[in-house]
C-alpha cells in the first residue's frame, strides 16, 4: 500500500486516487450492465406473457366460433332427424359448459374494451340471437307428432309458441322450423359471427405483433447499450484486464462466434453474459421450433394431419430405388359428395378426420398414410408381400366395421380400397394396378378391398 506524500508542495497524479476513480467508474458501468440485463429480462418476460395471452385469446376466439357452429349443427340435426339427444347436446353446452361465456371472460381479462373484445362481444351477441331462434325452431318440432313430449326437456317445452304458429299443422310447423335455421337470414347471422370472430382474431394478431415489435426494439436497444457498457468497462479497466478477459471478453468473443456460426451460446462468463446466452439460446430454440413447425405444415395435410401429396410423392421417389417389396393401397371414401350435400362441409371435414385417425390406428407406424386429395387416401406398406393379403383384408374389414357405426353425430361411411404389390421398390405400374383394383371394388358394391391380379 502506498504511503501518502508528506510534502505538501507536491501536486500530481496519484495512483490510489486513479484506482479509486477507476473502481467507482467500473462499479457504475457494472451497475449499468446489470440494469440493462434486468430490462432485457423484463422485456423477455413481457414477450412470454404476450405469447401466452395471444395463445389463450386465440383459442378463446376460436372456441366461440366453434361453439356457435356446434349449436347450429345440433339444432339442425334435431330439426332434420327429430332425435332428442341433439337437444340434450345443445342444452348441455349452453347450460353447463358455456364455452362462449368462458371464452369472452378470457379475452376481457387482457383486452377489455379493445377491438378484439368489442368484436367478440358482437359475435357472442349474434350467437345469442341465433340461440333464441334455434330454441324456437326446436320447440316447433317438439310440438309435432314427430317427438314424444315426455322425452323433451322442460327448458324447451317452456318456450311459448306464437298464436299464429301454434295453430299450424305438423307439416307446416316442421317447414317453419327448417326455414328458421336454414333461411338466408339465419345464414347472414352465421356469417356475421364468422366475420366478427375473424376480425377479432386479426385485431388480436395486430396487437400481438405491436407488442412483439415494441419488446424487440427495447431488447435490441438494451443489447446495444449493454455492449457499449462492456466496451467502456474494458477501456477504463486496464488494471483489471485479466479479470475482464476471464469473465467478460473471452465469453463475449465465444458468443459472437456462436452467433456468426448460427450456434447456441455456451453458458459461461459473468452473470450478465450468462443471462444473455440464456436469452439468446431461448430465442434460438424458439426459432428452431418455428422452423420445425413450418416444415411439418409443408409436409402434412392441415385438415387430417396426414402426409400430403407433395411429401407422399417424395416418399415414392425415395422408395423407387429400394430393393425391398412393398404394398400400395388407394383408398376412397364411398359417396363422400352425398355426405357433404346432406350434412354440410363441416361434418364432411369431421368424417375425413375420423377416417384419417382410424387409418393411422389400423396401419403400422412404419407405413406411410397420406391424404392425396379430397376424399382420396393412399398407403405404402414397406416390407409387405402378397403373403400379407389376409392380414390387410382383416385391417380393412375392421376399418369399415368401425366407420359404418354412426357415433357422436358422425354419419356412417365405408371405404373402397384397391391394392397392388411390388417385389422391388415403388414403380408407376403400382398406381395403375391399384387403380384397376379400386375400380373392381366400386363395380362390386364398394365398401371392400380388391387386390390386383396380373392373371
Beta strands, then each sheet from edge to edge (+ up, - down):
strand 1: 326-333
strand 2: 368-373
strand 3: 376-382
strand 4: 415-422
strand 5: 449-451
sheet 1: 2+ 3- 1+ 4- 5-
end
